[in-house]
Amino acid sequence: MRIREKIRNKLRGFLERILKDSDINSISISSTIPQSAKIVNSNLSGNIKIGERAFIYKCEMFGNISIGNNTSVNGPNTDIHSWVNSVKIGNFCSIARNVSIQEYNHLFKNATSYYIKKHIFGEDWTNDINSKGEIEIGNDVWIGTQCVILSGVKIGDGAVIAANSVVTGEIPPYAIAAGSPAKVVKYRFPEDIINKLMEIKWWDWPIERIKNNYDLFDGELTMKKLENIN
């Protein structure tokens, strides 16, 4: 009994350190949250893995979800739901309010799209859903407000998803996509700069190296800046 009490006290102290100065509604015990992350007024249920220095504000997460280092997921009304497959979000991403990321869908080719097996036949609700695969969002991705990201989507590193877009397919690295369904309208940089960014993968650098390359992140990006990396 003493061992159990010690474990409970250690766990309670760990969660208190994580949630200090935060207003959080609920968090599942299976979640992994480092002390450097900040969670504010959010519901985390399932196998949730939060990266170092991540910031989660007024969000709901349910299922098998991983959030990368230094990523910000801002609410209110931003939700990430998975059940069949996982949702993976990379480092240094910015996700705005009112964004919905949904890994599973209703079975609309059946006689009804209603959750009839759950509500009428008493079966598990997972018998009323399907999935086109995991959702994978790369690094340094910006998703604007009111966007919807659907099952099976893959968004490449550095991409920007314009506000009010619905993403149903694959978005290439450093593309700017907009619309419903979202389509590429242009790219953030010329091809040579994109190739160099994909080569250096700065989002995986230690924080100290990022700080030592301040000029790379100050002002408009040029090939000269990329060639003078420390």
ZILIN-V606070 format. One record per backbone hydrogen bond with DSSP energy under -1.0 kcal/mol. CO is the residue of the C=O (numbers start at 1). NH is the residue of the N-H. Records with the same first field share a line. If there is no record, write none. Layout:
CO->NH  NH
//
This chain:
1->5
2->6
3->7
4->8
5->9
6->10
7->11
8->12
9->13
10->14
11->15
12->16
13->17
14->18
15->19
19->22
23->41
26->44
28->31
32->50
34->37
38->56
40->58
42->26
43->61
44->28
45->63
46->48
47->65
48->32
49->67
51->54
52->70
54->38
55->73
56->40
57->75
59->43
60->80
61->45
62->82
63->47
64->87
65->49
66->89
67->51
68->71
69->92
71->55
72->95
73->57
76->98
78->60
79->101
80->62
81->103
86->135
87->66
88->137
89->68
91->140
93->72
94->143
95->74
97->146
99->79
100->149
101->81
105->130
106->108
107->110
114->116
115->119
116->120  121
117->123
124->127
125->128
126->129
128->107
130->105
133->152
135->88
136->155
137->90
138->90
139->158
141->94
142->161
143->96
144->147
145->164
147->100
148->167
149->102
150->153
153->136
154->171
155->138
156->159
157->174
159->142
160->177
161->144
162->165
165->148
166->182
167->150
171->156
172->175
174->188
175->160
176->185  186
177->162
178->183
179->166
183->178
186->176
190->194
191->195
192->196
193->197
194->198
195->199
196->200
197->201
201->204
202->205
206->210
207->211
208->212
210->213
213->216
214->217
222->226
223->227
//
